[in-house]
Amino acid sequence: MKLRKSIMLLTLSAALAGVTQQARAQSAPVANPLSTSVKSQLARVTKNIEGGADAMPAEKYGFKPTPDMMSFAHLMVHIAETNTTLCAALSGTPAPTGKMEETDGKDKLVAGLKASFDFCSTALANVDDSKLGEQVAIFGGRMVPRAAAWLILSGSWADHYSAEAIYLRLNGILPPSAQPKK
């Protein structure tokens, strides 16, 4: 009986020590909180947006929910251009050259979209929070603090994926984030 109590106390102590250590780790300050937080979204966003682009049939790339809205193809071009513009501004890395057009086929649009996420992943890899107050040029040469560019990048990913998900659902396609877990 004493051995059993000792084992239970030892197990309980080990569990409490693990919980305490985990709580300390979670409350420790994060170095570079803004850039780290936005970069942590990149893999999930890439998977979802690229997955949505792959899921939309080629013949539906011209689809517009209403006549005044952009086509799905235009949305893919817009996402790629936003990625390259913001990731270039944040990193100081020149944006890749090469223009995508709404009239390009699905294969070229998906490849360009994927290249834009690859560019962001590489360009942002070593960027930190040390220059958040510096001004950077974004769309049309508008100057904003680097911190604002990080926030705009994160917000654009959410905005773009939500738009893409609507286009997919209107065509009877379940968006990647709504797919059942495999």
N, C-alpha and C positions, 0 to 999 in steps of 0.2 A: 504494500500500500504506500509506504514511504517512497519507494522508487517511482511509482506511478505519479504521485504528487510532484516529485522532483522533475520528472519528465514534463509534466503539464506546466509547471512553473517556468522551466527552461524554454519550452515552446512559446509560452505567452510572452516571456521576456524578449525572445528573438523577434516575435511578431511586432511587439511594441517598438523595439529598436528600429526595425525596418520602416514602420509607419513614421516614426519621429525623423529618421534620416530623409525619407521621401518628402515630408512636410518642410524640412529645412531647405532641401534642394529646390522645391517649388517656390519658396519665398525669397530665394537668393536673387539679387538684382541681375538683370540680363544686360550683358554688354551689347551696345548697339541695338536698343530695343525696336526702333522704327524699321531699320533695314532688315534686321533679323526677322521681325514679324511679317513683313511683306514678302521677303524671300521664302519664308516657310509656307506661304500660300501657293508658290509657283508650281510645285509638282501636281497638286490637286487640280488647280486651274488648268494647267496644260492638259492633263488627262481628260478633264471634262470638255473643254472647248475643242480640242483636237478630236475627241471621241464623237462629239456632236457633228463636226464637219465630215467625219468619215461616215456617220450614220445617215446623213441626208443623201438621198439618191441624186445622181448627177442631173437628172431631168428636173429636179425640184430646186436647183440652184438659182433659177430665175424667179422663184416664188416670192410674192409680196403679200403680206397679210391684208393690206389695203393699198390702193393705187398710189397714195402719198408716201408710203413707207419704202425703205430701201429693200432691195432684193436680198435673199440669203447670200448670194455671191458677193454683193456689195458689203454686207456685214463682215464676211471673211476678210475682204480687203481692208476694211476699216479696222478690224482687230489687229491685223498684221502691222498696219501702218502705225497704230497707236503703240503697240509693243515696241517697235523699232525706234520710234521717236522718243518715247519716255525712257527706255533702257539706255539709249545712246546719251541722252541728256544727263541721266543719273550717273553714268559711268565715265563719261568723257570719251567714250569709244565711238568712232565714226559709225553711223548706221550703214548697214549693208546697202549696196546699190542694187538696182533691179526693181522694176515696177510691175505690180500686179494690176490687172484690169478686171472689172466686173464681168467682162465678156470672156475672160479666160475660162478654160474648162475646169471641171472639178479637180482633176489631178494636179494641175498647176496651182490652183488656189489652195488646196490642202498642203501641197509641198511648201508654198510660200508662208502659209500660216504656221506650219511646224518649224520652218526656218526662223520665223520671228520669235518663237518660244525658245528655240535653241540659242539664238542670239542673246535673249534676255538672261538665260541661265548662265551663259559664259560671261557676258558683260557685267552682270551684277555680282558675280561670285566673290570678288574681293572688295566690294563697296561697303563702307561702314557709315556710321552716323557722324563722323568727324567734321563734315562740311555741310550740315543741314541748313545753315543760314546763308550759304552762298547762293547767288542767283544763277539760274540755268534757263536757257531758252527752250520753250516747248512749242506747241502748235502756232504757226505763223510768227515765230520769233518772240512770242509773249514771254516776258521774264517773270519767273516765280522762284521763291526759295526752294532749294533742293528738297526740303521736307514736304513742301506742297506737291512736288512731282512724285514723291513716294506715295502720298495719299491719293493722288489722281490715278496712279498706276493701279493701286489696289482697288479703288472704286470702279475703275473702268473694267477690270476683270469681272467684277460682280455684275455690273451693268450689262456687259457684252454677253456673259453666259446666260443671264436671265432672258435677254432678247433671243439668243440662240435657242434656248429651251422652249420659248413660246413658238418660234417658227417650227421647231421639230414637232411639238404637240399638235399644232394646227395641221400637220401632215400625218398624224397618227403614229408618230415615232416617240418612244419614251426616251427622254434625255438621259445621258450617262449617269448623272447623280441620282436619278430616280430608278435606275435598274436594280433589280434584286441582287443582294450579295451572292457571290458565287462560292 
